[in-house]
Amino acid sequence: MDIKKKDIRALTKEQLRDFFVKQNDKAFRGNQVYEWLWQKAAHSFEDMTNLSKETRQMLEDNFVINHIKVDNMQRSSDGTVKNAVRLHDGLIVESVLIPTKTRTTACVSSQVGCSLDCRFCATARLKRMRNLNPDEIYDQVVTIDKESKLYHNRPLSNIVFMGMGEPLMNYNNVIKAIDKITSPEGLGMSPKRIVVSTSGVPKMIKKMADDDVKFKLAVSLHSAIDEVRTSIMPFNATFPLNDLREALQYWYAKTKNRITYEYVVWDGINDQRKDVDALVEFCKFAPSKVNLIEYNPIDDGEFQQAQSKALDMYVDVLEKNNITVTVRRSRGKDIDAACGQLANKS
């Protein structure tokens, strides 16, 4: 039974080479299998056509490839694609292809459900079932790359870890997946085209800096006032803004990389001048960019998009303080694929 078989993608190339040597075969067979698994994203051992039939059967007897399956795909009127991805144990996560005129971006998930409790996010209402394995994260990217070529006639250009889950609560697997994605033996993508978005786990932000990661960092901030942030993101009581700022200062000192803040402005919550002033003050310690994100309702009406005059105030004050700011319009809202809407409703 498959249960007793080992997931072959949990093995390193060296472990694969050792396996073949123990089978009285040549070590380079491990290289061939590794290439099929990662560069060619083989779904089955039968696909590995440069191996003998006997070798393929031997692999089948010992291992399994726990490949993801797209359970349901939805295409938005704006070209956005949402995949409901079924994992080998039957659990489902969602990933999204976001097209613009100049790029296609994969928004990928890192957990089944989420470890955190942001009150405005549909995903946070799902119980965290487990972390995704590196190959499950990798498969999402491979799938979206194929869809980008099929529907938009160009390969995937960017990746954001902004899907389901808190990436820094699954740090080791996220890093392993990114290593595979950026490796010449994997997808060969530039780490500069990858953004890992976190709600703010200070010790893990410091670890990323110590690990000398090459990808970019985004922080879901939404308020620079502790009381307000805790009311919408309760875990802020455990990881308050002072701790987050200290970790981000450490990050910038180590990496010299600009910090991006993701920020939603809600009606009656963070739409006053004091909110903007606090954000300006928070941004001062390092070069930063603020993405003001259009809010996507999650049915209950508690959180509502702020008036356009509030967004205009944010843009005006930030620009006057020489802070780069963009207003990001949501895509895929008609299929619940927009930011904060991923909740396995498809």
C-alpha positions in Angstrom: 0.0 0.0 0.0 1.1 3.6 -0.7 1.0 4.4 3.0 4.2 2.4 3.5 6.0 4.0 0.6 8.2 7.0 1.2 7.5 10.3 -0.4 10.4 10.4 -2.9 10.5 14.2 -3.0 11.4 14.3 0.6 14.8 12.9 -0.4 17.8 15.0 -1.4 19.7 14.4 -4.5 22.5 12.7 -2.5 20.0 10.4 -0.8 18.6 9.4 -4.2 22.1 8.7 -5.4 22.8 6.6 -2.3 19.5 4.7 -2.8 20.6 3.6 -6.3 24.1 2.6 -5.1 22.4 0.4 -2.5 20.3 -1.2 -5.3 23.6 -2.1 -7.1 22.9 0.6 -9.7 24.8 3.6 -10.8 24.7 6.8 -8.6 23.9 9.0 -11.6 20.4 7.4 -11.8 19.7 9.5 -8.7 20.5 12.6 -10.7 18.2 11.5 -13.5 15.3 10.9 -11.1 16.0 14.2 -9.3 15.7 16.1 -12.6 12.4 14.4 -13.4 11.0 15.2 -10.0 12.0 18.9 -9.9 12.9 20.4 -13.3 10.4 18.3 -15.3 7.8 18.1 -12.5 7.0 14.4 -13.3 3.7 13.2 -11.9 4.5 9.5 -12.1 7.5 7.2 -12.5 6.1 6.1 -15.8 6.9 9.6 -17.1 10.6 9.0 -16.5 11.3 7.7 -20.0 15.1 7.6 -19.9 14.9 5.0 -17.1 14.4 1.3 -17.8 11.0 -0.3 -17.2 12.6 -2.4 -14.4 14.0 0.8 -12.7 10.6 2.5 -13.0 8.9 -0.4 -11.4 11.5 -0.6 -8.6 10.8 3.1 -7.9 7.0 2.4 -8.0 7.5 -0.4 -5.4 9.4 1.8 -3.0 8.2 5.4 -3.4 5.2 7.6 -4.1 5.0 11.1 -5.7 2.5 13.0 -3.6 1.6 15.4 -6.4 -1.1 18.0 -5.9 -4.3 17.9 -8.1 -6.3 20.9 -9.1 -9.8 20.0 -7.8 -11.5 23.0 -9.2 -10.3 25.9 -11.4 -12.2 29.2 -11.7 -11.4 32.0 -14.2 -12.3 35.5 -13.4 -13.6 38.1 -15.9 -10.3 40.0 -15.4 -8.1 37.0 -16.3 -7.4 35.9 -12.7 -7.3 32.1 -12.1 -8.1 30.5 -8.8 -7.1 26.9 -8.1 -8.6 24.7 -5.4 -5.7 22.3 -4.9 -6.3 18.9 -3.4 -3.3 17.5 -1.4 -2.4 13.9 -1.1 -4.3 13.5 2.2 -7.5 15.1 0.8 -7.0 18.5 2.4 -7.5 21.5 0.1 -5.7 24.9 -0.2 -6.1 27.6 -2.8 -3.6 29.4 -5.0 -4.2 32.2 -7.5 -2.7 33.4 -10.8 -2.9 37.2 -11.0 -2.2 38.7 -14.5 -1.4 42.3 -15.4 -0.2 43.8 -18.7 3.5 43.4 -17.7 3.6 40.3 -15.4 1.9 37.2 -14.1 2.1 36.5 -10.4 1.5 33.3 -8.5 -0.1 33.8 -5.1 0.6 30.6 -3.2 -0.4 29.1 0.1 1.9 27.8 2.8 -0.5 26.3 5.4 -3.9 24.5 5.3 -5.8 27.1 7.1 -3.9 29.7 9.1 -2.0 29.9 12.4 -3.1 33.5 13.1 -6.4 35.2 13.8 -6.8 38.3 11.7 -10.4 39.2 12.1 -10.8 40.7 8.5 -9.4 37.6 6.7 -11.6 34.7 5.6 -8.6 32.3 5.7 -8.0 33.1 9.4 -11.4 31.6 10.2 -10.3 28.2 9.0 -8.6 26.0 11.6 -4.9 25.4 10.8 -4.8 21.8 9.8 -1.1 21.4 9.0 1.8 23.0 7.3 2.4 22.4 3.6 5.5 20.4 2.5 8.1 22.0 0.2 6.9 20.0 -2.8 3.3 21.0 -2.2 4.3 24.7 -2.3 6.5 24.0 -5.4 3.7 22.2 -7.2 1.4 25.3 -6.8 4.0 27.4 -8.6 4.5 24.8 -11.4 0.8 24.6 -11.9 0.4 28.4 -12.2 3.3 28.6 -14.5 1.6 26.2 -16.9 -1.7 28.2 -16.6 0.2 31.5 -17.3 1.6 30.0 -20.5 -1.7 28.6 -21.5 -4.0 31.6 -20.8 -1.6 34.5 -21.0 1.1 33.2 -23.4 4.0 34.0 -21.1 5.7 32.2 -18.2 5.2 33.1 -14.6 7.2 36.1 -13.7 6.6 36.7 -9.9 5.6 34.8 -6.8 4.0 36.1 -3.6 3.5 34.1 -0.4 0.2 35.8 0.3 -2.2 32.8 0.0 -3.5 30.7 2.8 -1.4 30.6 6.0 1.4 32.5 7.7 4.6 31.7 5.9 6.9 32.3 8.8 5.0 29.8 10.9 6.1 27.2 8.3 9.5 28.7 7.8 11.7 25.7 7.1 9.4 24.3 4.4 8.9 27.7 2.8 12.6 28.2 2.6 13.1 24.7 1.2 10.5 25.4 -1.4 12.0 28.7 -2.4 15.4 27.0 -2.7 13.9 24.5 -5.2 12.0 27.3 -7.1 15.2 29.4 -7.4 17.7 26.5 -8.1 18.9 25.9 -11.6 17.9 22.3 -10.9 14.4 23.4 -10.2 12.5 26.3 -11.8 15.5 28.7 -11.9 13.5 31.8 -10.9 15.2 34.8 -9.4 14.7 35.2 -5.7 14.2 39.0 -6.3 10.9 38.1 -8.0 9.7 36.4 -4.8 7.9 38.2 -1.9 7.2 36.5 1.4 4.4 38.3 3.2 4.1 38.0 7.0 1.7 39.4 9.5 4.8 40.0 11.7 6.6 37.3 13.7 9.6 39.2 15.1 12.0 36.3 15.9 11.4 34.7 12.4 12.0 38.0 10.7 15.4 38.2 12.5 16.1 34.6 11.5 15.4 35.4 7.8 18.0 38.2 8.1 20.5 35.9 9.7 19.9 33.3 7.0 20.8 36.0 4.4 17.7 35.2 2.3 17.5 36.9 -1.1 13.8 37.2 -1.5 11.8 40.3 -0.6 9.8 40.9 2.6 6.3 42.4 2.9 4.5 43.0 6.2 0.7 43.1 6.6 0.6 46.0 8.9 -2.9 47.7 8.7 -2.3 49.9 11.7 0.7 51.4 13.4 -1.2 52.0 16.6 -1.0 49.0 19.0 -4.6 49.2 20.3 -6.1 49.4 16.8 -3.8 46.7 15.4 -4.7 44.3 18.3 -8.4 44.9 17.8 -8.2 43.7 14.1 -5.1 41.3 14.5 -5.4 39.9 18.0 -1.9 38.2 17.9 -0.5 41.7 18.0 -0.9 41.5 21.7 1.8 38.8 21.7 4.0 40.4 19.0 3.4 44.2 19.6 4.6 46.9 17.2 7.7 47.7 19.2 8.9 44.1 18.8 8.0 44.2 15.1 9.8 47.4 14.5 12.9 46.2 16.2 12.9 43.0 14.1 12.4 45.1 10.9 15.3 47.4 11.9 17.4 44.3 12.3 16.2 43.0 8.9 17.1 46.3 7.2 20.5 46.6 8.9 21.4 43.1 7.7 19.9 43.1 4.2 19.6 46.8 3.2 16.4 45.7 1.4 13.4 48.1 1.4 10.4 46.9 3.4 6.9 46.8 1.9 3.9 47.3 4.1 0.6 45.9 3.0 -2.1 48.2 4.4 -5.9 48.1 4.2 -7.9 51.2 5.2 -11.3 50.4 6.7 -14.2 52.7 7.4 -14.3 53.8 11.0 -11.3 51.7 12.0 -8.0 53.2 10.7 -9.2 56.1 8.4 -8.3 59.1 10.6 -5.4 61.5 10.3 -3.9 60.0 13.5 -3.7 56.6 11.8 -1.7 58.1 8.9 0.6 60.0 11.2 1.3 56.8 13.2 2.1 55.0 9.9 4.5 57.7 8.8 6.3 57.5 12.1 6.5 53.7 11.9 8.0 53.9 8.4 10.8 56.3 9.3 13.5 53.9 10.5 14.1 52.3 7.0 13.3 52.9 3.3 9.8 51.5 2.8 6.9 51.3 0.4 3.3 51.2 1.4 0.7 49.3 -0.7 -2.7 50.5 0.1 -5.0 47.5 -0.7 -8.6 47.6 -1.6 -10.6 45.6 0.9 -12.5 42.6 -0.2 -15.6 41.9 2.1 -16.0 38.4 3.6 -19.8 38.5 4.0 -20.5 39.7 7.5 -20.2 43.4 6.9 -18.1 44.2 10.1 -15.3 45.5 7.9 -16.0 48.0 5.2 -13.8 49.7 2.6 -12.9 53.2 3.6 -14.2 56.2 1.7 -12.0 57.4 -1.2 -11.2 60.6 0.6 -9.5 58.6 3.4 -7.4 56.8 0.8 -6.6 60.1 -0.8 -5.5 61.4 2.6 -3.2 58.5 3.1 -1.6 59.0 -0.3 -1.2 62.7 0.2 0.4 62.5 3.7 2.7 59.6 2.8 3.9 61.3 -0.4 4.6 64.5 1.5 6.8 62.5 3.8 8.7 61.0 0.9 7.3 57.5 1.4 6.5 55.6 -1.7 2.8 54.6 -1.9 0.7 52.7 -4.4 -3.0 51.9 -4.3 -3.5 48.3 -5.3 -6.8 47.4 -6.9 -8.0 43.9 -6.2 -8.4 41.3 -8.9 -10.5 38.1 -9.0 -13.2 39.4 -6.6 -15.9 37.7 -8.6 -14.4 34.3 -7.8 -13.4 35.0 -4.2 -9.8 35.0 -5.3 -8.9 38.5 -4.0 -6.7 39.3 -1.0 -8.2 38.0 2.2 -10.9 36.0 0.5 -9.3 32.5 0.2 -11.5 30.2 2.3 -12.1 27.1 0.2 -15.5 28.3 -0.9 -15.1 27.2 -4.5 
